[in-house]
Amino acid sequence: MIRNLTLMDLFEALANVVWTSAFILAFTHEILGKGSEWWGFINASYWVGGIVGSFMVVLITGFLEKRVGYMIALSALSMSLLTFFFAVNSTAMLALWLCLMMGPIYQIREICQETVLQDVLSPMERAKVMAARVALLTPWGALTHLIMGWLADRTDIQSAYLLGAVLYGITFLIAILHPQLKNYQYRTGEKSSASQSS
């Protein structure tokens, strides 16, 4: 389970680069044909959506606990579809609404995945595994910006967003094709760390 969640994080980190300020600014100018003020609107709408998503998780905690694996997969699929529609869209207002919708979806996925990671690890394993993940994901995060920046420079900004949609789709496939994750329910107090971590 830990390996699959980490693999999802690797693909998603590459996809997430398209939501950095530089990429959104380029997309706003080149595809939407708008000025910097719309770049600010789109950035703000995503963060507003993220705040809404955090409150949603608090309100539907009981629901999520029984379907956490499906929610992680559904969030990945939703991010893939919304990113695709964002990439092929040239209407500024629609782009704004798509970003607003992504905020709650991504926030729910992040909270669910982080909670699963903590749930499947015993207290003795937690610090070591989390440190190993940070050691892997931090340099990879820096490399992802170089990769996506190179792609956007060699092709165009729209291609980078389309690749992001594909990468989110891959994380969906990893989640949905892994029964242990797909059917996961919180098992605090009755975990078997050896089997869960495999």
N, C-alpha and C positions, 0 to 999 in steps of 0.2 A: 504493500500500500504506500509506504513512504517513497519508494522508488517511482511509482506512478505519479504521485502528487508532485514530486520534484521534477519529473520529466514534463509534466503539464506546466510547471512554473518556468521551465527553460523556454518552451515554445511561446508561452504567454508573455514573457519578458521581451522577447523579440517583437511580438505583436504590439505590445504596449507603447513602443517607441513612437508610433504614429500619433499618440495622444499627448506627446510633449509639445511645448509651446512653439518650438521652431517649425515642426511639421504642420501644426494647425495654422500657423501664420502663413506658411507657403500655400497650403490648401485654400485658405480664405482668399488670398490674392489671385492665385492661378486658376482655381476651379470655380469658386463662387464669385469672383470678380468684385470683391468688397474690400473696404479699407480695414485698418487696424482696429477700429472700434468693434467690428464684427468678430474679430479674433478674440477680443475681450469678452464679448457676449457668449461666444461658444465655450470658452474656457469656464466662464462663470456658470453656465447652464450645467456643465458636467459636474462641477463641484456641488451645486445645489442638489442635483440628482443623487450624488453620493451621500449627502446629509439626510435626504429623504430615505434612502436605502437603509441607513443605520437605524433610523426610527422604525422602519418597517420590520427589521430583524427583531427588535425588542418586542414589537406587537405580535409577531407570529412565531415566537421561539418554539412553542409547543408543536406547531405544524412542521417547522424545519427539522426538529430533532428526529422525527419519524421518516423524513424524506431527504436527509441532508445530501446523500449521494446523488439523488436525482436532481436536486437543486443546483449542485455544482455542475452537473452535465448540462442542465437546461440553461444555466447562466452562460456557459461557454458557447452553446449553440446560439443563444440570443445575441451575444456579443459578435459572433461571426456574421449573423444576418444583418444586424444593425450597422456594423462596420462596412459591409458590402453595400448596403443602401446609401450609406454616407458617401462612399467612394464614387458611386455612379451618379450621385445627385449634384445638381448645380444651383439649387434654390437655397438661399441663405436661411430663410425661415424654417424650412424643413430640416436643414442641417442642425439648426438650433434645437429643434424638438427631438431629433434623433440622439443628440448628445445628452439631453435631459433624461431621456429614457435609459441610456446606458449607465448613468450614475447609479441608480438603485440596483440594477442587475449586477453590475460589477462589485458593488459593495456587499451584496448578499453573498456572492460567490467567495469573496475574500474572507469574510467572517466565517462562513461555513468551513472553508478549507483550513483556516488557521485553527479552528476549534477541533476539527478532525485530527489534525496533526498532534495537538496536545492531548487528545483523548486516547489515541492509539499508543502513545509513548508512556512508559512508566516514569515516575519521578527521577529514577536513576539514569534513564536513557535521555531524558528530555534535553538537558543542557548540551550533551555531547552531539546529539543529532541535529539540534537547531543550530549549533555553532558550525557543524559541517555544512549544513545547507547555506548558511550565510557566506561561508568561505567559498562555496561554489557559485552562488548566485550573484554575489557582489561584483567580481571581475567580469562575469558573463554580462551583467547589466551594462557595464561600460562598453564591452565589445558589441553589444546589440546596437548601440547608437552608431558605431562605425559602420556596421553592416547595412543598416537601414539607410543611413545617410549616403553611403556609396550607391545603393540601389536607386534612391530618389535622384541622385545626381546623374547616374548613367541612363536612367529611363525617364520617369516623371513622377510627380508626387502622387498622382492617382494610382500608379502601379504599387507604390509602397502601401497604400491603404488596402488595395485588393489583396496583397500578400498578407497583410494583417488579418483580413477576414479569413483567409485560408488557414493561417496559424491558429486562430481561435477555433476554427472547425476541427483541426487536428486535436486540440485539447478536449473537445467534445467527444471525439472518437475514443481517445484514451480513457475517458471517464466512463463512457457508456459500454465499452467492450471489456471493462474490468469489473466482474460481478461483485467482488469484495468491496469495491468503492461504490458502485452503482446502488447496491442494496444496503449500504452502511447505515447503521443507527448507533447513536451514542451508547457506549457500553461501560461507562465509568463504574469502577468497582468490580467489574467482572471481565477485565481484559486479559487476553493472553498475548503478552508483548512479543513473544517469539514468533507466533504465527501472524500477528498483525503487521509486523515490521517487514515481513518478507514480500 
